[in-house]
Amino acid sequence: MFMFGSKNKAIIALCKSYIHFTWYDKDEFEAILNVIKLGMTENDHLDLKQFFCLVWFILKNPGGEKAENRFEQTITLFLDIMLNNQVYYKFMEACYEFLFKLCAGVPTVF
């Protein structure tokens, strides 16, 4: 589903619903992280926005101790993907742009 969308209302609603229904289920959350990892590593830089949207809503979701662990997992995954793909200029440009927007929009990241 994420492969065919762009950052529009349908993808935003889909991201919110995935996070809502999988937040406290460890296996399902790991599956979402795998979707992000596969999507960001196998797609072109033009197709990353829907995966950025999913990362954005995972990091924006407030919560307690369990949510903080999810926060760390997601940030670590995102930075690992950036580290593994740093040779691709356009990919890194899109990731840095997203990272700056993320720092400006989600206070817990900064």
TINU-962226 format. One record per residue: z negated, x negated, y negated of N, C-alpha, C in turn; residue in three letters; residue number from 1. Coordinates in pm, 1 decimal, padded with zeros to 6 digits. Atoms other than C-alpha are relative to their C-alpha. Example, Ala and Ser with C-alpha at 12.3 -4.5 7.8 and 13.67 -1.06 7.14 Angstrom:
REM residues 2
(rec (00000.0 -00089.0 00119.0) (-00780.0 -01230.0 00450.0) (00000.0 -00090.0 -00120.0) 'ALA' 1)
(rec (00006.0 00082.0 00119.0) (-00714.0 -01367.0 00106.0) (-00073.0 00077.0 -00109.0) 'SER' 2)
***
This chain:
REM residues 110
(rec (00000.0 -00081.6 00118.6) (00000.0 00000.0 00000.0) (00000.0 -00086.8 -00126.2) 'MET' 1)
(rec (00008.1 00085.3 00117.8) (-00086.1 -00279.7 -00239.8) (00128.7 -00077.2 -00024.1) 'PHE' 2)
(rec (-00123.1 00076.8 00014.2) (00242.2 -00455.0 -00174.8) (00102.8 00071.5 -00087.0) 'MET' 3)
(rec (-00104.4 -00075.9 00067.7) (00443.6 -00175.9 -00334.7) (-00043.0 00053.8 -00136.2) 'PHE' 4)
(rec (00049.1 -00056.8 00124.7) (00229.7 -00091.1 -00636.0) (-00001.7 -00101.4 -00111.9) 'GLY' 5)
(rec (00025.3 00084.6 00115.4) (00181.2 -00225.7 -00980.7) (-00128.3 00052.5 -00062.8) 'SER' 6)
(rec (00125.4 -00044.5 00059.7) (-00116.7 -00190.3 -01210.3) (00025.4 00128.5 -00078.0) 'LYS' 7)
(rec (-00012.3 -00130.1 00063.0) (-00091.2 00177.9 -01281.2) (-00115.2 00086.6 00047.2) 'ASN' 8)
(rec (00112.8 -00087.3 -00031.5) (-00319.4 00477.9 -01241.5) (-00020.9 00017.0 00149.8) 'LYS' 9)
(rec (00013.6 -00017.8 -00144.4) (-00247.0 00516.5 -00870.6) (-00066.9 -00120.6 00064.5) 'ALA' 10)
(rec (00059.9 00120.5 -00057.0) (-00334.5 00155.5 -00788.6) (-00144.9 -00013.1 -00044.4) 'ILE' 11)
(rec (00137.9 00005.3 00047.6) (-00647.5 00171.6 -01005.1) (-00086.6 00096.9 00080.1) 'ILE' 12)
(rec (00075.0 -00097.6 -00080.1) (-00760.0 00487.3 -00822.4) (-00017.2 -00049.3 00143.3) 'ALA' 13)
(rec (00007.0 00052.9 -00135.6) (-00681.0 00324.3 -00487.8) (-00102.5 -00113.2 00008.7) 'LEU' 14)
(rec (00096.6 00110.1 00002.6) (-00881.7 00013.7 -00579.8) (-00142.5 00053.5 -00006.1) 'CYS' 15)
(rec (00134.1 -00057.0 00013.6) (-01181.6 00219.1 -00687.7) (-00044.1 00068.7 00128.8) 'LYS' 16)
(rec (00037.9 -00069.9 -00122.5) (-01172.6 00428.6 -00371.4) (-00026.2 -00098.1 00113.6) 'SER' 17)
(rec (00025.8 00101.0 -00102.0) (-01145.2 00124.6 -00142.7) (-00137.5 -00062.7 -00018.9) 'TYR' 18)
(rec (00127.9 00063.8 00027.1) (-01441.5 -00035.4 -00310.0) (-00115.0 00097.1 00025.2) 'ILE' 19)
(rec (00104.8 -00100.0 -00019.5) (-01644.2 00286.6 -00305.1) (-00030.5 00020.5 00148.2) 'HIS' 20)
(rec (00020.0 -00031.5 -00141.1) (-01592.2 00347.7 00065.5) (-00029.9 -00121.4 00087.4) 'PHE' 21)
(rec (00022.6 00118.3 -00083.3) (-01624.3 -00011.6 00187.0) (-00109.7 -00091.3 -00052.9) 'THR' 22)
(rec (00093.6 00091.5 00065.8) (-01893.8 -00157.1 -00039.0) (-00113.7 -00042.6 00091.8) 'TRP' 23)
(rec (00115.8 00033.3 -00082.7) (-02179.5 -00141.9 00214.4) (00034.9 -00024.5 00146.3) 'TYR' 24)
(rec (-00042.4 00031.1 -00135.4) (-01976.1 -00198.3 00529.6) (00058.7 -00140.6 00000.5) 'ASP' 25)
(rec (-00038.4 00141.6 00005.3) (-01948.3 -00571.9 00588.7) (00139.1 -00025.0 00057.7) 'LYS' 26)
(rec (-00130.2 00023.1 -00063.4) (-01647.7 -00558.0 00822.3) (00115.0 00052.0 -00086.0) 'ASP' 27)
(rec (-00104.4 -00056.7 00086.4) (-01447.0 -00332.6 00593.1) (00016.7 -00082.3 -00126.9) 'GLU' 28)
(rec (-00009.6 00083.2 00119.6) (-01530.6 -00548.2 00292.8) (00071.8 -00130.5 00030.8) 'PHE' 29)
(rec (-00072.0 00121.0 -00041.9) (-01413.1 -00856.6 00482.2) (00149.5 00029.2 00015.1) 'GLU' 30)
(rec (-00141.4 -00038.5 -00011.7) (-01089.8 -00670.0 00555.8) (00065.6 00006.6 -00137.4) 'ALA' 31)
(rec (-00054.9 -00004.6 00136.2) (-01041.8 -00607.8 00182.2) (00020.4 -00141.7 -00052.7) 'ILE' 32)
(rec (-00017.0 00138.9 00043.5) (-01100.1 -00976.8 00112.1) (00119.1 -00064.9 00068.3) 'LEU' 33)
(rec (-00118.2 00052.6 -00069.9) (-00839.7 -01060.7 00376.3) (00128.6 00054.9 -00059.2) 'ASN' 34)
(rec (-00117.4 -00058.0 00067.5) (-00595.2 -00821.3 00206.3) (00027.8 -00076.2 -00128.4) 'VAL' 35)
(rec (-00016.9 00076.1 00124.9) (-00655.6 -01003.0 -00122.3) (00055.4 -00138.8 00030.1) 'ILE' 36)
(rec (-00043.6 00136.2 -00033.9) (-00614.3 -01342.6 00041.4) (00145.9 -00003.0 00045.4) 'LYS' 37)
(rec (-00138.9 -00004.2 -00047.2) (-00294.0 -01251.2 00224.0) (00095.7 00039.5 -00111.4) 'LEU' 38)
(rec (-00087.4 -00046.0 00107.5) (-00151.1 -01068.6 -00074.7) (00025.6 -00105.9 -00104.8) 'GLY' 39)
(rec (-00017.1 00102.0 00103.2) (-00212.4 -01351.3 -00316.5) (00071.4 -00123.5 00052.3) 'MET' 40)
(rec (-00065.6 00118.9 -00052.4) (-00087.4 -01623.7 -00083.8) (00144.3 00026.5 00041.6) 'THR' 41)
(rec (-00134.6 -00028.6 -00050.5) (00223.7 -01446.7 00045.6) (00093.4 00062.7 -00102.9) 'GLU' 42)
(rec (-00084.5 -00064.4 00100.3) (00349.9 -01276.2 -00270.7) (00033.6 -00094.1 -00113.9) 'ASN' 43)
(rec (-00042.3 00074.3 00116.2) (00531.1 -01409.3 -00570.6) (-00096.4 00027.3 -00115.4) 'ASP' 44)
(rec (00090.0 -00017.2 00114.3) (00349.9 -01447.6 -00902.8) (00021.7 00133.0 -00072.0) 'HIS' 45)
(rec (-00026.8 -00128.4 00064.7) (00513.8 -01127.2 -01024.5) (-00068.0 00116.5 00071.0) 'LEU' 46)
(rec (00059.3 -00107.2 -00079.9) (00346.1 -00923.2 -00749.6) (-00150.4 -00014.1 00016.1) 'ASP' 47)
(rec (00143.1 00024.9 -00014.7) (-00013.3 -01036.3 -00803.9) (-00087.7 00101.4 -00070.6) 'LEU' 48)
(rec (00083.3 -00085.3 00084.4) (-00128.9 -00771.2 -01049.2) (-00083.3 00100.5 00077.9) 'LYS' 49)
(rec (00077.6 -00097.0 -00075.9) (-00235.5 -00516.7 -00787.8) (-00118.5 -00066.4 00070.4) 'GLN' 50)
(rec (00110.8 00070.7 -00063.6) (-00450.8 -00779.3 -00615.0) (-00102.7 -00043.9 -00104.8) 'PHE' 51)
(rec (00091.5 00028.1 00110.6) (-00596.7 -00886.2 -00948.9) (-00081.3 00124.1 -00034.6) 'PHE' 52)
(rec (00067.9 -00126.2 00028.2) (-00682.2 -00521.7 -01007.4) (-00112.0 00023.9 00101.5) 'CYS' 53)
(rec (00100.8 -00016.8 -00104.0) (-00869.3 -00508.9 -00676.8) (-00116.4 -00096.5 -00021.5) 'LEU' 54)
(rec (00105.7 00097.8 00029.4) (-01062.0 -00828.0 -00760.1) (-00080.2 00044.5 -00121.2) 'VAL' 55)
(rec (00065.7 -00044.8 00122.3) (-01140.7 -00688.2 -01105.2) (-00104.9 00107.2 00030.1) 'TRP' 56)
(rec (00092.8 -00109.0 -00028.2) (-01301.2 -00371.9 -00968.2) (-00109.8 -00040.8 00096.9) 'PHE' 57)
(rec (00108.3 00051.7 -00084.7) (-01494.5 -00561.6 -00700.2) (-00103.4 -00069.9 -00086.7) 'ILE' 58)
(rec (00092.6 00076.1 00083.9) (-01645.0 -00788.7 -00964.0) (-00067.2 00085.5 -00106.2) 'LEU' 59)
(rec (00055.8 -00086.2 00103.8) (-01705.6 -00508.7 -01211.0) (-00104.2 00096.7 00054.5) 'LYS' 60)
(rec (00092.0 -00094.3 -00062.0) (-01902.4 -00297.5 -00963.8) (-00142.5 -00054.6 -00004.8) 'ASN' 61)
(rec (00137.8 00048.4 00005.3) (-02273.8 -00332.3 -01044.2) (-00073.4 00030.3 00130.3) 'PRO' 62)
(rec (00077.0 -00026.0 -00120.1) (-02529.5 -00349.2 -00770.1) (-00116.8 -00094.5 00013.7) 'GLY' 63)
(rec (00117.7 00080.9 -00025.4) (-02833.0 -00512.6 -00620.6) (00033.4 -00128.5 00072.6) 'GLY' 64)
(rec (-00013.6 00127.5 -00070.5) (-02876.8 -00807.2 -00388.9) (00126.4 -00005.3 00085.5) 'GLU' 65)
(rec (-00119.1 -00004.0 -00084.9) (-02601.5 -00700.3 -00151.9) (00126.9 -00015.1 -00084.6) 'LYS' 66)
(rec (-00116.9 00009.6 00088.0) (-02356.7 -00660.0 -00440.1) (00017.8 -00141.1 -00053.9) 'ALA' 67)
(rec (-00011.3 00136.2 00049.5) (-02437.9 -01008.0 -00568.3) (00064.8 -00090.6 00104.1) 'GLU' 68)
(rec (-00063.4 00076.8 -00106.7) (-02341.2 -01151.3 -00231.5) (00149.6 00029.0 00002.1) 'ASN' 69)
(rec (-00141.3 -00036.8 00004.9) (-02011.7 -00960.7 -00253.3) (00066.8 -00065.7 -00120.2) 'ARG' 70)
(rec (-00051.6 00064.8 00120.1) (-01965.6 -01097.6 -00604.7) (00032.0 -00146.6 00029.5) 'PHE' 71)
(rec (-00020.8 00140.8 -00032.6) (-02006.3 -01454.3 -00481.1) (00115.5 -00018.7 00097.7) 'GLU' 72)
(rec (-00108.5 00010.4 -00097.1) (-01773.7 -01397.2 -00185.5) (00135.5 00016.8 -00067.3) 'GLN' 73)
(rec (-00127.5 -00028.2 00064.9) (-01501.8 -01256.7 -00407.7) (00040.7 -00112.5 -00094.7) 'THR' 74)
(rec (-00030.7 00111.1 00090.8) (-01524.3 -01528.1 -00673.8) (00038.5 -00125.0 00078.9) 'ILE' 75)
(rec (-00030.7 00117.0 -00082.5) (-01528.0 -01799.2 -00405.9) (00138.9 00011.4 00061.9) 'THR' 76)
(rec (-00132.6 -00021.5 -00057.5) (-01223.6 -01648.4 -00236.1) (00109.1 -00019.8 -00104.6) 'LEU' 77)
(rec (-00099.1 00011.5 00106.3) (-01034.6 -01621.0 -00565.6) (00020.8 -00145.7 -00040.5) 'PHE' 78)
(rec (-00011.5 00140.9 00039.7) (-01111.0 -01981.4 -00661.7) (00059.6 -00085.6 00111.1) 'LEU' 79)
(rec (-00062.2 00072.2 -00112.0) (-01018.8 -02106.7 -00313.3) (00150.1 00023.2 00004.5) 'ASP' 80)
(rec (-00144.1 -00030.2 00003.6) (-00683.4 -01930.6 -00338.1) (00067.0 -00077.6 -00112.7) 'ILE' 81)
(rec (-00055.2 00077.5 00111.6) (-00627.2 -02091.1 -00677.1) (00008.7 -00147.9 00036.2) 'MET' 82)
(rec (00001.3 00140.7 -00038.7) (-00720.7 -02431.6 -00536.6) (00112.1 -00031.7 00098.2) 'LEU' 83)
(rec (-00103.2 00023.6 -00101.0) (-00482.4 -02398.6 -00241.6) (00141.9 00016.6 -00053.4) 'ASN' 84)
(rec (-00134.0 -00025.7 00054.0) (-00190.6 -02286.2 -00459.5) (00020.9 -00064.1 -00136.3) 'ASN' 85)
(rec (-00007.2 00058.4 00133.5) (-00235.6 -02513.5 -00758.9) (00131.0 -00072.7 -00029.0) 'GLN' 86)
(rec (-00127.8 00066.8 00023.4) (00106.3 -02673.7 -00712.0) (00105.6 00095.5 -00056.6) 'VAL' 87)
(rec (-00096.1 -00099.4 00048.6) (00281.1 -02349.3 -00813.5) (-00035.7 00037.6 -00144.1) 'TYR' 88)
(rec (00028.2 -00014.7 00142.6) (00303.5 -02336.5 -01191.3) (-00017.6 00146.1 -00041.5) 'TYR' 89)
(rec (00005.4 -00140.4 00042.1) (00374.6 -01964.8 -01242.2) (-00118.5 00072.9 00063.5) 'LYS' 90)
(rec (00115.7 -00058.9 -00067.3) (00110.3 -01866.6 -00986.8) (-00128.1 -00035.4 -00075.2) 'PHE' 91)
(rec (00120.4 00044.9 00070.6) (-00153.3 -02072.8 -01165.8) (-00006.9 00059.1 -00140.1) 'MET' 92)
(rec (-00002.7 -00061.0 00132.5) (-00043.1 -01939.8 -01502.8) (-00050.5 00144.5 00006.6) 'GLU' 93)
(rec (00044.3 -00138.8 -00016.2) (-00091.8 -01581.6 -01381.3) (-00149.1 00005.2 00034.8) 'ALA' 94)
(rec (00141.9 00002.0 -00037.1) (-00429.5 -01670.8 -01226.3) (-00089.0 -00036.5 -00118.1) 'CYS' 95)
(rec (00079.4 00036.4 00118.0) (-00555.9 -01840.9 -01541.4) (-00004.7 00114.6 -00100.4) 'TYR' 96)
(rec (-00001.1 -00115.0 00090.4) (-00448.7 -01544.8 -01751.5) (-00096.7 00107.8 00048.7) 'GLU' 97)
(rec (00092.2 -00097.8 -00056.0) (-00635.6 -01312.0 -01516.4) (-00144.3 -00046.7 -00013.2) 'PHE' 98)
(rec (00134.8 00052.8 00008.5) (-00940.5 -01539.3 -01513.8) (-00056.6 00012.7 -00141.2) 'LEU' 99)
(rec (00045.3 -00016.3 00138.5) (-00959.0 -01535.0 -01894.3) (-00029.1 00146.5 -00031.1) 'PHE' 100)
(rec (00025.3 -00142.9 00019.6) (-00929.6 -01155.2 -01896.8) (-00126.4 00043.5 00074.0) 'LYS' 101)
(rec (00117.7 -00032.7 -00079.0) (-01194.0 -01135.6 -01627.6) (-00127.1 -00045.3 -00071.1) 'LEU' 102)
(rec (00117.1 00050.5 00073.8) (-01436.9 -01350.6 -01828.1) (-00028.4 00082.8 -00123.6) 'CYS' 103)
(rec (00018.7 -00082.3 00120.0) (-01378.6 -01137.9 -02135.4) (-00045.3 00141.7 00034.2) 'ALA' 104)
(rec (00029.2 -00139.9 -00031.9) (-01411.3 -00804.5 -01954.7) (-00119.4 00025.5 00088.2) 'GLY' 105)
(rec (00113.4 -00017.0 -00091.2) (-01684.3 -00861.3 -01696.5) (-00105.8 -00101.7 -00037.5) 'VAL' 106)
(rec (00099.4 00095.1 00052.6) (-01999.3 -01014.2 -01847.4) (-00067.1 -00086.9 00107.2) 'PRO' 107)
(rec (00066.3 00079.5 -00103.8) (-02140.7 -01133.6 -01512.9) (00082.8 -00119.8 00043.5) 'THR' 108)
(rec (-00084.9 00113.3 -00037.2) (-01843.3 -01366.6 -01460.9) (-00021.9 -00115.9 -00094.4) 'VAL' 109)
(rec (00015.0 00104.3 00100.3) (-01893.9 -01556.4 -01783.6) (-00136.3 -00059.8 00013.4) 'PHE' 110)
***
